């Protein structure tokens, strides 16, 4: 599959640059088997060129936790929020394209990746407030947002609770808690396992089990070879990071109640691009968000599983550049029609 990176040599070069910027080392190849990898120490802030743009990484402190961020590119600010069990590395294939048109800001969610864990507050409304504080500390007061998986739920809460500060959002591969996500718990046992009370998953899942557990999830991808799974194995080899991940799932019940309580009083009026993978959630993402937002665009990403930004970065980038781009953007294929601004 052709990606936005072009040839293999160019793609490898840019991956190395993005790796330096996001503070991760490439271990083995994408889709490498289930060998355990050791955690790496957090990197110091550095700059590296990505797609012709310098990338700055650093940390901001919010509620006593240190949040790792990167910024790159120029233009209108676009915040990218990853999901579980990933980190901001999930964006490494689409970052160069998006940075041509936007100032792109990525975060490792609190407690995940290179961000430290707050004492509590893993509900998505609190997480959104923390991300908003971090965005403000970086000097941005009005942004657009893309969230994948857990990040989609955070993006929704950010836009819901701070409506004058968000221009539009993209929600990718996750229905909303309280509005349909619960109907999909049966498709994978990880939903209820992760949400089990402490210390059940903590005692069942050891460091050596991480590649087996996460590998099971990545193996379900349409293109599992496209996922840099060893990066995520290393990121979740720390028990504290695993606990933070579980806490996000343990908050789903509270998230659902909060979303239902505010769905109408804080109904979104900004445009929402709701992208589901052809082989996973598909139009169910849009069906969920149509219950809480007025202007929802249904997008079904072709030839991809759950990890769209890695499995089909060409489509993901093209859709995002249209939706968040100038009002004159024109779709180049039928699948991109609803990505138009």
C-alpha positions in Angstrom: 0.0 0.0 0.0 1.4 3.4 -1.0 1.6 5.8 1.9 2.1 9.6 2.2 5.8 8.9 2.7 6.5 7.8 -0.9 9.4 5.4 -1.5 10.7 3.0 1.1 13.9 5.0 1.6 12.1 8.3 2.0 9.6 6.7 4.3 12.4 5.2 6.5 14.2 8.6 6.6 11.1 10.4 7.7 10.2 7.7 10.3 13.6 8.2 11.8 13.1 12.0 12.0 9.6 11.6 13.5 11.0 9.0 16.0 13.6 11.6 17.1 10.9 14.2 17.5 8.4 12.1 19.3 11.1 10.6 21.5 10.8 6.9 20.6 13.3 4.4 19.2 12.3 2.1 16.3 12.7 -1.5 17.5 12.5 -4.1 14.8 10.1 -3.8 11.9 6.4 -2.8 11.8 4.4 -5.9 12.7 7.4 -7.6 14.3 6.3 -10.6 16.5 5.7 -10.8 20.2 9.2 -10.4 21.7 9.2 -8.3 24.8 11.0 -5.0 24.7 12.6 -3.1 27.5 11.3 0.4 28.4 13.4 3.3 27.3 14.0 6.4 29.5 12.1 9.5 28.6 14.0 11.6 26.1 15.0 15.2 26.5 13.2 17.8 24.4 14.8 18.0 21.0 14.1 19.3 17.5 14.1 17.2 14.3 12.9 18.0 10.7 9.6 16.4 9.6 8.3 17.0 6.2 10.5 20.1 5.9 9.3 21.5 9.3 11.1 21.6 12.6 9.5 19.6 15.4 9.7 20.8 19.0 8.9 18.5 21.8 8.7 19.3 25.5 6.6 19.0 28.6 3.9 21.0 30.3 2.7 20.5 33.8 -1.0 20.2 34.5 -2.6 19.1 37.8 0.8 17.9 39.0 1.3 15.7 35.9 3.9 16.3 33.1 2.4 16.0 29.7 4.6 15.3 26.7 3.8 17.3 23.6 5.2 18.0 20.1 4.5 20.9 17.8 5.3 21.1 14.1 4.3 22.8 10.9 2.6 26.1 10.4 -0.9 27.4 9.9 -4.1 26.9 11.9 -3.6 24.8 15.1 -4.7 21.2 15.0 -4.5 19.0 18.1 -4.1 15.2 17.7 -5.2 12.9 20.6 -4.3 9.2 20.5 -6.1 6.2 22.0 -5.3 3.0 23.8 -3.0 1.0 23.6 -1.0 3.6 21.7 0.9 6.9 22.2 1.3 10.0 20.1 3.5 7.8 17.8 0.3 6.7 16.2 0.4 9.9 14.1 3.9 9.4 12.7 2.8 8.6 9.2 0.3 11.4 8.8 2.2 14.1 10.7 4.4 15.3 7.7 1.3 15.8 5.5 -0.8 17.6 8.2 2.2 19.8 9.1 2.2 21.2 5.6 -1.1 22.9 6.3 -1.4 23.2 10.1 0.5 23.8 13.2 0.1 20.3 14.5 0.2 19.7 18.3 0.3 16.1 19.6 0.1 15.0 23.2 0.6 11.7 25.1 -2.5 11.4 27.1 -2.0 11.8 30.9 -0.5 8.7 32.3 0.4 7.2 28.9 3.5 7.4 26.7 6.0 9.9 28.0 3.4 11.7 30.1 3.3 11.1 33.8 0.2 9.9 35.6 -2.1 12.2 37.6 -3.4 10.9 40.9 -6.9 10.5 39.5 -9.4 12.1 37.1 -9.4 9.7 34.1 -12.9 10.5 33.1 -12.9 12.1 29.7 -14.3 15.5 30.9 -11.4 15.9 33.3 -8.9 14.7 30.7 -10.3 17.2 28.2 -9.9 20.0 30.7 -6.2 19.0 31.3 -5.5 18.9 27.6 -7.1 22.3 27.2 -4.9 23.7 29.9 -1.8 22.2 28.2 -2.9 23.7 24.9 -3.4 27.1 26.5 0.1 26.9 28.1 1.5 26.4 24.6 -0.1 29.7 23.6 -3.1 28.4 21.7 -6.6 29.5 22.6 -8.7 28.2 19.6 -7.9 24.9 17.9 -9.3 22.1 15.9 -9.1 18.5 17.2 -8.7 15.0 15.9 -9.1 12.1 18.3 -8.7 8.4 17.8 -10.3 5.8 20.1 -10.0 7.2 23.6 -8.8 10.4 22.1 -12.1 10.8 20.2 -14.0 10.8 23.5 -11.6 13.4 24.9 -11.9 15.6 21.8 -15.7 15.5 22.2 -15.6 16.7 25.8 -13.1 19.4 24.9 -15.4 20.7 22.2 -18.5 20.3 24.4 -17.2 22.1 27.5 -15.2 24.8 25.7 -17.3 25.4 22.6 -15.9 28.9 21.8 -12.4 27.4 21.7 -12.9 24.6 19.2 -13.6 25.3 15.5 -14.3 21.7 14.4 -13.4 18.1 15.4 -12.7 14.7 13.9 -13.6 11.7 15.9 -12.1 8.4 14.6 -13.0 4.8 15.3 -15.0 5.1 18.6 -18.6 5.6 19.3 -19.3 7.7 22.4 -19.9 6.3 25.9 -23.6 6.5 26.7 -24.4 6.7 23.0 -23.6 3.4 21.5 -20.1 2.4 22.6 -21.6 -0.1 25.1 -23.3 -2.0 22.3 -19.8 -3.0 21.0 -18.4 -4.4 24.2 -19.0 -7.9 22.9 -16.7 -7.5 19.9 -13.6 -7.7 22.1 -13.1 -8.9 25.7 -10.5 -6.1 26.3 -13.3 -3.6 27.1 -14.5 -5.3 30.2 -11.1 -6.7 31.2 -9.6 -3.2 31.2 -12.5 -1.8 33.1 -12.3 -4.5 35.8 -11.7 -3.1 39.3 -8.2 -2.8 40.5 -6.1 -4.8 41.0 -7.6 -7.5 38.9 -6.0 -6.7 35.5 -2.9 -5.4 37.2 -2.3 -8.8 38.8 -3.2 -10.8 35.7 -1.1 -8.8 33.2 2.7 -8.9 33.8 5.3 -7.1 31.7 6.0 -10.3 29.7 2.3 -10.6 28.8 2.2 -7.2 27.1 3.2 -8.4 23.6 0.7 -11.3 23.8 -2.2 -9.1 24.9 -1.5 -6.1 22.7 -0.4 -8.3 19.8 -3.8 -10.0 19.9 -5.4 -6.6 19.3 -3.0 -5.5 16.6 -3.3 -8.9 14.8 -7.0 -8.1 14.1 -6.0 -5.1 12.0 -6.7 -5.1 8.3 -3.0 -4.5 7.8 -1.2 -5.6 11.0 2.2 -5.3 9.3 1.6 -1.5 9.2 1.5 -1.1 12.9 4.7 -0.3 14.8 3.7 -2.6 17.6 7.0 -2.8 19.3 6.8 0.9 20.1 3.6 0.3 21.9 4.8 -2.9 23.6 7.6 -0.8 25.1 5.3 2.0 26.1 3.0 -0.4 28.0 5.8 -2.4 29.6 5.6 -0.1 32.6 2.9 -1.3 35.1 2.1 2.4 35.9 1.2 3.0 32.2 -1.0 -0.1 32.1 -2.8 1.1 35.2 -3.4 4.5 33.7 -4.8 2.8 30.6 -7.2 0.7 32.7 -8.3 3.8 34.6 -9.5 5.3 31.3 -11.7 2.3 30.8 -12.8 2.2 34.4 -14.2 5.7 33.9 -16.5 4.7 31.0 -19.6 4.3 33.2 -19.1 7.8 34.6 -18.3 9.1 31.1 -21.6 7.7 29.9 -23.6 9.3 32.6 -21.9 12.7 32.1 -22.4 12.5 28.3 -26.1 11.7 28.7 -26.6 14.5 31.2 -25.2 17.2 28.9 -26.0 15.8 25.5 -28.8 18.4 24.8 -27.8 21.3 27.0 -24.3 21.3 25.5 -25.1 19.9 22.0 -22.3 20.5 19.5 -23.0 22.9 16.7 -19.5 22.8 15.1 -18.8 20.4 12.2 -17.9 16.9 13.2 -16.1 14.5 10.9 -16.9 11.0 12.2 -14.6 8.4 10.6 -15.1 4.7 11.1 -13.0 1.9 9.5 -14.6 -0.1 6.8 -13.9 -3.4 8.7 -14.7 -2.2 12.2 -17.0 0.6 13.3 -17.8 2.1 9.9 -20.9 4.4 10.0 -21.6 3.5 13.7 -19.2 6.4 14.7 -21.3 9.0 12.9 -24.6 7.4 14.2 -23.3 7.8 17.8 -22.2 11.4 17.4 -25.4 12.4 15.6 -27.1 12.1 18.9 -25.0 14.8 20.5 -24.1 17.1 17.5 -26.0 18.9 14.7 -23.5 18.7 11.8 -22.0 15.2 11.6 -20.2 14.0 8.4 -20.2 10.2 8.0 -16.8 9.0 6.7 -16.0 5.3 6.1 -12.3 4.7 5.6 -11.6 2.0 3.1 -9.1 -0.9 3.3 -8.3 -0.5 6.9 -8.9 -1.8 10.4 -9.1 0.1 13.7 -5.7 1.8 13.4 -6.5 4.0 10.4 -3.7 6.5 10.7 -1.2 3.7 10.5 -3.0 1.2 8.2 -4.3 3.7 5.6 -2.4 7.0 6.2 -3.0 8.2 2.7 -6.8 8.2 3.1 -6.6 9.6 6.7 -4.4 12.5 5.6 -6.4 13.3 2.5 -9.6 13.4 4.6 -8.2 15.5 7.4 -6.6 18.0 5.0 -10.0 18.4 3.3 -12.1 18.7 6.4 -9.7 21.0 8.3 -8.5 22.8 5.3 -9.7 25.8 3.2 -13.4 25.9 2.3 -12.6 25.4 -1.3 -11.3 21.8 -0.9 -12.5 19.3 -3.4 -12.7 15.5 -2.8 -10.6 13.4 -5.2 -12.6 10.2 -4.7 -16.1 9.2 -3.6 -14.9 8.0 -0.3 -13.7 11.5 0.5 -16.9 13.2 -0.3 -18.0 13.8 3.3 -14.5 15.0 4.2 -15.2 18.2 2.3 -15.3 21.3 4.5 
